[in-house]
Amino acid sequence: MQQLGGRTADGTRLLSTSLVEESHAAQPGADGAGLGWVHSDGGTTPERISHSGVSPTFNAQQDLVPESGYAVVVLVNSFTPSREHAYELASGIIDLTEGEEPEVGLPVATFVDSALGVLTLATLAIGWWGTHRAGRWSERRREWPWWRFGLRLLPQLVVPAVAVFLFLVAPALQDNSFTTANVLLLFPALMVLLAVAAVAGVAVTVARVVRRTRPGQQRSSLPEASQCQDSAAY
């Protein structure tokens, strides 16, 4: 209907030709946008009139190619923020209609998710190491007043605060329909990294506070070692 001036394949008219043409035409001051459609820039061959949409777990692309009369619609039940897969698929299909071989691009999304996975593992290791050494860290700052000790702990709580805002506070703002699950699905690999970093930050902070309030064997053994040295000297 969009390519036949408002008529369906069997000739039934749904819209007037002038209305369809007006919806496709670039509107004044709209930077190439029509009424629900967007014209491709000059670097795209062949010229397209397109509209797309994304939401967590979904991605869609529709393209009209006036030169050939073809139209392509791609509906994908997944969403990757680092790559518009529906657009890439539509481009490949249009290449086929033009008698060309589709270009196979690099798996950018896989590279990005793999890098985030490595960072997640590194964050786990750093969190474990910080928790494991919490006793020594607190012992070196045993003479600090509590206010200074507390200020030193604040950097570890920045990421947990961001995670609480994104996962719990943001979904409740302005009565929107987002849930915590929707936030996770926006960019799963990145959100898992954020969640792991938040848990690591809380774990390190709690471990340091506990060791500060209950110093442990290292601190309690210092007087005994001192007494042994005094006895030997005597």
N, C-alpha and C positions, 0 to 999 in steps of 0.2 A: 504494500500500500504506500509506503514512504517513497519507493522508487518508481511507482506508476502514477504519480500525481494525485494520490488520494483514492485510487481504485484498488480493489483486491484482484487476485489472479483471475477470478471468474468474471471480472468487470463490475462488481458491485461497488458503488461509490460510498465511501465512508467520510471523506473530507473533501472540501473543494481544493482544486489545484492551487489556487492562489494562497490558501491557508497553509498548505504543505510547503510551498515555495518560501513563504514568509517565515515559517518556523526554521527552515534550513538557512535562510539568509543571515549573514553577520549583521547584528544590530548596532546602531550608532553608539559609540562609546563603550562597547561591551568587549573590546579586545578580541574580536573574532568569534564571539559566542552568538549563537542564534537563540531561538526560543526552545530551550531544552537540548540544543545541539551545540557542538563546538567544532569549528573548522580547524583542520590540521595546519601546522605552520608550513612555510614554503619548502622546508627540507624533507617533508614526507612525500614519497612517491609510491603509488598514486595518491592524489588528494583524497582525504577522508572527511566525512562529517560524522562526528562520534559523540557518544555519551558513555560514561562509566560510573561505577559505584562500588564502594567497599564497605564492609562491616566485619566485625570479628567472625572468622570462619567462612566468610563469603567474599566473592570478588566477581564482578560482571563487566563486560565490555560489549558495546554494539557499535558497528561501523557501517556507514553507507559509502559506497564507492561510486560516485556519479558517472565517472568515465566509463566503467564497465557495466554498471547496472547491478552489480552484486551487492549483497548486504551480508554481514557476518555478525552473529550473536554468540558470545561465549559466556557460559555460566559455570563458575567453579565453586565447589563447596569447600574451599580453603582460602586462607589469606596469609600472605607473607609480606610484611611491611617493607622489606628490603628489595622486593621485586614484584612488579605487577604482572603476575602470570597470565591473567586473562588477556591483557594487552599483547603480551608476547605470543600467545596462542592465536589471537585474532590476526596479528601481523603475519604469522606463518601461513594461515589459511588464505589471506589476501595474496600472498606471494604465489601460492598454488593457482589461484584464479587468474593471475597474471602470467602463468606459464613459467614461473621462476622457481628455483630451489630455495626453500626456506633456510634462513641462516640460523644455525644452532649456536646460541650464545653460551657463555660460561655459566656454571651453576653458582651464581653469586649468593643466592640464599643459603646454599649448603656451606659455602665458605664462611659466611657471616655466622651461621649457627654453630659451626665447628669451632670458630674462634671464641665465641661466647661460652661454649662448652669447656674449652681449655681454661678460660678465665674463671669459670665456676669451680673447676677442680682446684685451681690455684687458690681461690678464695677459701675453699674448705681446708686446704693445707695450712694457710696462714691463720685461719681461725683456730684450728687445732693447736698450732704452735703457740699462738698468743695465750690460749687457755692453759696449755701445759706449763708455760713460763710465768703464769700470773703470780706465783709465789715470789719469785725473784724480783719481778717488776715492782710488786708492792713493798717488798723488803727494802729496796733501794730508796723508796719514797716514804719510809715509815715515819720519819721525823716531820714530814710535811703536815701543815694544818689541814683539817678536813675540807675547807673551802677550796684550797689549792689542789688537793687530791681530786676533788669532784670536778673541777674545771679541766683537769688533765684527762678525765674520762669522757668528756663531751664529744671529741672527734669520733669515738667508736659508736656514738648514738645518733649520728647524723643520718646514716643509711637506714637504720631501723625506723627513724622518724619519717623518712621519705616513704618507706614501705607501708607504714601504718596509714599514711595519708592516701596513697594510691589504692591500696587494697580495701580499706575500710571507710575512710572519710569521703574520698572523691565519688564513689558510687552513690553516696547518699545526698550529694549536693544537688540543689535545684530539682529535687524529685525526679531525677532521670531514671531510666529503666536499666541502667548498667548494674551489674552485680560484680562481686569479686571474681567470679569465674570469667566474666567478660573481660575484665582487666588482664587476667592471666593470658587469655587467648589473643589479646592485641599483639603480643610479641612474646610467645612462650619462652624462648631461649633467654631473652633479656630479663623477663620477669622471674624466671627461676634463678638467674644470677643475682638479681636484686634480693629475692627472698633468702637465698643462702647467705649473702653478705649481711643481711639484717640479722639473721639468727647468729651468725658468727660474731657480729658486733655486740649483741646482747650477751652471748656466752662469755666473751672476753671481759666485758664490763662486770658481770656478776662474779666471775671468778676472782677478779682483782679486788672487788669490794669484800668478798668473803675472806680472802687472804689478808686483807687489811684489818678486818675485825677479829679474825682468828689466825694469827701469824703462823703457826705450823712448826714443824720440827726444826727447821733451820734456825729460827729465831730463838727457840727454847733451848737449843743445844749450845748457844754461845756462852752463857754463864758457866755451864759444866766444863766446857773446854778451857775457859779462863781459870777455873778452880784447879784443874789438872795441871796447868802450867805453873800456877802458884805453888802447888804441892811439890812439884819437881824442883822448882827453884829453891824451896825451903830445904 
